[in-house]
Amino acid sequence: MSGEVKRFIRKAVLLLLPFLVFGMFIIAVDPFNYFGFSPVNENVKKEISFKLNYAMWKMYEFDRHPAPNILLGDSRMMELHPEVIREASGKNYYNFAYGGGSLKEAIATYHFAASRTHLEHVVIGLDLNSYNGSDLKDRVSEVLGTFHNPFLYLTNNTVAIASWKIFKSLATGKVERIGQPIGDRDAFWQRQLEITARVYFANYRDPQDYRKQLQGVADQCRRDGTRLTFIIFPSHKDLMEQIHKYNLEAQDEAMRRDLASLGIVFDFAWDNPLTRDRKNFKDPYHFTDDIAKEIIGVVWGGQEGFVRIYGDTIPELQETVSRQGR
């Protein structure tokens, strides 16, 4: 081997060395358990990685341990704990919801789960915020790409950030808290109405693509013998009034009719004592743990509650008020 070739190899090794060290660091920490043999404490990982990218954490986990019953949606669906559902139904569910999740992500996650196992029951939580053509958030596509290409995992920006935060937490002994609301409850409540609701409702677009995609989900569920259920979660009346403020009453009603043509719908988002009482909510969007248990009791336990139930066999929504009262 000539001296010139040796010099080239040395330069190449020196050039690649930082990347090799970085790759080894990512593999050692493995913040989302992609490789499955990291010695890092699982609780530290979950406190950080899980909250940085819910989809990445849950899709890898589900791939290792698929389940026949799944929950899809956003942070409100995340409040329905599988162990409580198991007590009410006797069946195991995997909570496949994501904080800040979009309907686009829920539909893509359904197809991912259906490709991994036969699904018996699919439950999708949504409302007019998510049944909205302007909400196109997608964290699922990048995760899907990593299943066939580990290099995409090793070079993913969120993976790098999670790895550093985990390393720093282990080095300092202080686990970083992620995603906690800033400010007092009243201020956060008002921000949700003035900013978050405006982002969704002022930019509302007809969800024609979602309508077609949900029809595809319903068709596949029928072919596969999978039960499909929708939950329209309760929100406080302050938030529901924003629908009127932005003149979206017709769109809100159309959403219910669309869903009722696809599967059974449990509708908690209407004017009743539950949605009027601020004590039932952490903020205008998110209900308390007690209300989450009540929802589970209604949907899986057949209990009474402030709910309207309708489905593809019920033509008129105004005739479907059922099981009201606690």
C-alpha positions in Angstrom: 0.0 0.0 0.0 1.5 3.3 -1.0 2.1 6.2 1.4 -0.5 8.3 -0.5 -3.2 5.7 0.0 -2.3 5.4 3.7 -2.6 9.1 4.2 -5.9 9.1 2.5 -7.2 6.3 4.8 -6.0 8.2 7.9 -7.7 11.3 6.8 -10.9 9.4 6.0 -10.8 7.8 9.4 -10.2 11.1 11.2 -13.0 12.6 9.2 -15.4 9.8 10.0 -14.4 9.4 13.6 -16.7 12.1 15.1 -19.7 10.5 13.2 -18.7 7.0 14.4 -18.4 8.3 18.0 -21.8 10.1 17.7 -23.4 6.9 16.3 -22.0 4.8 19.1 -23.4 7.3 21.6 -26.9 7.2 20.1 -26.8 3.4 20.0 -25.7 3.3 23.7 -28.4 5.6 24.9 -31.0 4.5 22.3 -33.6 6.9 23.7 -36.6 5.3 21.9 -35.5 1.7 22.4 -35.0 1.2 18.6 -32.2 -1.4 19.1 -33.5 -2.8 22.3 -30.3 -3.4 24.3 -29.5 -0.1 25.9 -28.5 -0.2 29.6 -30.0 3.3 30.3 -32.7 3.4 32.9 -36.1 3.0 31.2 -37.9 5.4 33.5 -35.5 8.2 32.6 -36.0 7.5 28.9 -39.7 7.5 29.2 -39.8 10.8 31.1 -37.8 12.5 28.3 -38.1 10.6 25.0 -41.8 9.7 25.3 -42.7 13.4 25.7 -40.4 14.6 22.9 -42.0 12.3 20.3 -45.0 10.1 21.4 -45.3 8.5 18.0 -41.7 7.3 17.9 -41.9 5.8 21.4 -45.2 4.1 20.9 -44.7 2.8 17.4 -41.5 1.0 18.4 -43.2 -0.3 21.6 -46.2 -1.6 19.7 -44.0 -3.2 17.1 -42.5 -5.3 19.9 -45.7 -6.0 21.7 -48.7 -5.6 19.4 -52.3 -5.6 20.8 -55.6 -6.3 19.2 -57.4 -3.3 20.7 -56.1 0.2 20.3 -57.0 3.8 21.2 -56.2 6.6 18.7 -56.3 10.3 19.2 -54.6 13.2 21.1 -53.9 14.0 24.7 -57.5 13.6 25.7 -57.4 10.0 24.6 -54.2 9.6 26.4 -56.2 10.2 29.6 -58.1 7.0 29.2 -55.9 4.5 31.0 -55.8 0.9 29.6 -55.9 -0.6 33.1 -59.2 1.2 33.9 -60.6 0.1 30.6 -59.6 -3.5 31.3 -61.5 -3.3 34.6 -64.6 -2.2 32.8 -64.4 -4.4 29.7 -62.1 -7.3 30.6 -60.0 -6.6 27.6 -56.5 -5.2 27.0 -56.1 -2.0 25.1 -53.0 -0.3 23.8 -53.2 3.5 24.1 -51.9 4.7 20.8 -52.8 8.3 21.3 -50.3 11.1 21.0 -50.1 14.4 22.8 -51.0 17.1 20.3 -52.0 14.3 17.9 -53.7 15.0 14.6 -56.3 12.9 12.8 -53.7 12.4 10.0 -51.4 10.7 12.6 -54.3 8.7 14.0 -55.2 7.3 10.6 -51.6 6.5 9.7 -51.2 4.8 13.1 -54.3 2.7 12.5 -52.8 1.4 9.2 -49.5 0.7 10.9 -51.2 -1.2 13.7 -53.4 -3.2 11.2 -50.2 -4.2 9.4 -48.7 -5.6 12.5 -51.7 -7.6 13.9 -55.4 -8.4 13.5 -57.3 -5.6 15.2 -60.5 -6.4 17.1 -61.5 -2.9 18.3 -60.3 0.5 17.1 -61.4 3.6 19.1 -60.8 7.0 17.7 -61.1 10.2 19.7 -61.7 13.5 17.9 -63.6 16.7 17.7 -63.9 19.7 15.4 -60.3 20.7 16.2 -58.9 17.5 14.7 -61.7 16.9 12.1 -60.2 19.9 10.3 -58.5 20.0 6.9 -55.9 22.5 8.1 -54.5 20.2 10.8 -51.8 18.3 9.0 -49.3 17.5 11.7 -47.5 14.3 10.9 -44.9 12.7 13.2 -45.7 9.2 12.0 -44.2 9.3 8.5 -40.6 9.9 9.8 -41.0 7.0 12.2 -42.2 4.6 9.5 -39.1 5.4 7.5 -36.8 4.3 10.3 -38.2 0.7 10.4 -36.3 -0.2 7.2 -33.4 2.3 7.6 -31.6 2.5 10.9 -29.5 5.3 9.5 -32.6 7.5 9.6 -33.0 6.8 13.3 -29.3 7.5 14.1 -29.5 10.8 12.3 -32.9 11.9 13.5 -32.9 15.3 15.2 -35.3 14.3 17.9 -33.3 11.2 18.7 -30.2 13.3 19.1 -31.9 15.8 21.4 -33.4 13.0 23.5 -30.0 11.3 23.8 -28.4 14.5 25.0 -31.2 15.3 27.5 -31.0 11.7 28.9 -27.2 11.9 29.2 -27.4 15.2 30.9 -30.1 13.9 33.3 -28.0 10.9 34.2 -24.9 13.0 34.7 -26.6 15.6 36.9 -29.1 13.3 38.6 -31.9 15.6 37.7 -34.5 14.4 35.1 -35.7 17.2 32.9 -39.4 17.8 33.0 -41.0 18.3 29.6 -44.4 19.6 28.5 -45.7 21.0 31.7 -48.0 24.1 31.4 -46.4 27.4 32.4 -48.4 29.8 34.5 -51.5 29.5 36.7 -54.6 27.7 35.8 -56.7 30.7 34.9 -54.1 32.2 32.7 -53.6 28.9 30.9 -57.3 28.5 30.5 -57.6 31.8 28.9 -54.6 31.2 26.6 -56.3 28.0 25.4 -59.4 29.9 24.4 -57.7 33.0 22.9 -54.8 31.3 21.1 -55.2 27.5 20.8 -58.9 27.6 19.8 -58.3 30.5 17.4 -55.5 28.6 15.6 -57.8 25.7 14.9 -61.1 27.4 14.3 -60.0 30.6 12.5 -58.1 28.4 10.0 -60.8 25.7 9.7 -61.0 23.9 6.3 -63.4 21.3 5.2 -61.8 17.9 5.9 -62.6 16.3 2.6 -59.4 14.2 2.6 -60.0 13.0 6.1 -63.6 12.1 5.2 -62.3 9.9 2.5 -59.5 8.4 4.6 -61.9 7.6 7.5 -64.2 5.9 5.0 -61.2 3.8 4.0 -60.6 2.9 7.6 -64.2 2.0 8.1 -64.2 -0.2 5.0 -61.1 -2.0 6.1 -62.5 -2.5 9.5 -65.6 -4.1 8.1 -63.5 -6.4 5.9 -61.3 -7.4 8.8 -64.2 -7.8 11.3 -62.9 -5.0 13.4 -65.2 -2.9 15.5 -64.9 0.8 15.0 -65.9 3.4 17.6 -65.6 7.1 17.8 -65.5 9.3 20.9 -66.2 13.0 20.8 -64.7 14.0 24.1 -66.3 16.6 26.4 -64.9 20.1 26.4 -65.9 22.9 28.6 -68.8 25.2 27.4 -66.2 28.0 27.1 -64.5 26.1 24.3 -67.8 24.9 22.7 -68.9 28.6 22.5 -65.9 29.2 20.3 -67.5 27.1 17.6 -70.4 29.6 17.5 -68.0 32.5 17.6 -66.4 31.3 14.4 -69.7 30.3 12.8 -68.8 26.6 12.6 -72.1 25.1 13.9 -72.9 23.5 10.5 -69.5 22.0 10.3 -69.8 20.7 13.8 -73.1 19.0 13.0 -71.7 17.6 9.7 -68.8 16.0 11.6 -71.3 14.0 13.7 -73.2 12.9 10.6 -70.0 11.8 8.9 -68.9 9.8 11.9 -72.3 8.2 12.4 -72.1 6.8 8.9 -68.9 5.0 9.7 -69.3 3.5 13.2 -70.8 3.9 16.6 -70.3 7.4 18.1 -70.2 8.4 21.8 -70.8 12.1 21.9 -70.0 13.9 25.2 -69.5 17.4 23.6 -72.9 19.0 24.1 -74.5 21.4 26.6 -75.1 19.5 29.8 -74.1 19.6 33.5 -70.8 17.9 32.8 -69.6 20.4 30.2 -70.9 23.4 32.2 -69.0 22.6 35.4 -65.5 24.0 35.4 -64.5 21.6 38.2 -64.7 18.8 35.6 -61.8 20.2 33.5 -58.1 21.0 33.9 -58.5 23.5 31.0 -61.1 24.0 28.3 -59.9 21.0 26.4 -58.9 18.5 29.0 -61.2 16.8 31.5 -60.2 15.5 34.9 -59.3 12.0 35.9 -62.7 11.4 37.4 -64.4 12.4 34.1 -62.0 10.1 32.2 -63.2 7.2 34.4 -66.8 8.2 33.8 -66.2 8.1 30.0 -64.7 4.7 30.3 -67.7 3.5 32.4 -70.1 4.7 29.7 -68.2 3.5 26.6 -66.9 0.2 28.0 -69.0 -0.5 31.0 -72.5 0.4 29.7 -73.1 2.9 32.5 -75.3 6.0 32.3 -73.7 9.3 31.7 -74.1 12.6 29.8 -73.7 11.1 26.4 -75.4 10.9 23.0 -74.9 7.7 21.2 -75.5 7.2 17.5 -74.2 5.2 14.6 -74.7 4.2 11.0 -78.1 2.6 11.7 -79.6 5.8 13.2 -80.7 8.3 10.6 -81.6 11.3 12.8 -79.1 12.6 15.4 -81.8 14.4 17.4 -83.4 11.1 18.1 -80.3 9.5 19.6 -80.0 11.1 23.1 -79.4 8.2 25.4 -78.2 7.3 28.9 -78.2 10.9 30.3 -77.6 11.4 34.0 -74.9 10.1 36.2 
